[in-house]
């Protein structure tokens, strides 16, 4: 175990995108960074361990590695994720389950494995969620399910850890330009000329926009690094164009839904 005063971070999914950018930023800022990826990254300035977050053996190994290496963990940044795309009717149960396994089960398993080290450092769990956790669009049901589920699990986790001096935060990015759009797996049963053909074409156009024209990801990395560094970070950090507005709109929609439910239930009593 290394003894030093540098802050420590474990970041999942560092092969590209937000994970890689965040790892590079923290490393250059003096953090001791350990990244995870499913394949080697020969040009990384920080150490990388090959990990599949859906493998119980890999997750147990990385938790042990963190304790043996540092004996503490200042920040666990759960960034690894996938977006399985397609309509519910064309997604197989295994395809749906894969999205949930990576984005929810894997993330929470990493938290479980790292909690002893996080407690030792009074560290932070940072879950990279999405505005897709409180907005919904056709063709994204599996991804939405994974992010909404992650947020529910994380709210429960926060309640469980509130007396244990481990901070828990959700970072909820809007659309940022990363490789995720080009790597998103799609339903094998995709039918471009079927009843979902128009939806698939619209999705293709959106993915092309996301990959080439959406916002630079620097602002999101700034937010993730600030959350890791500052104990005053709020529980939810929506970041990116329209992110906070979308959260407010969803809150207003829930309020309106509650009002409609009250009126409907009252009508049952009065009928």
NORPE-V529517 format. One record per helix or strand of 3 or more residues. SS is the DSSP state (H for helix, E for strand). FROM is the first residue (numbers start at 1). TO is the last residue. If there is no record, write none. Layout:
ss->[SS/SS]
from->[FROM/FROM]
to->[TO/TO]
//
This chain:
ss->[E/H/E/E/H/E/H/H/E/H/H/E/H/H/H/E/H]
from->[8/17/32/47/56/75/88/93/124/131/141/167/180/197/218/236/243]
to->[12/28/37/50/69/78/90/121/128/133/161/173/183/212/229/239/270]
//
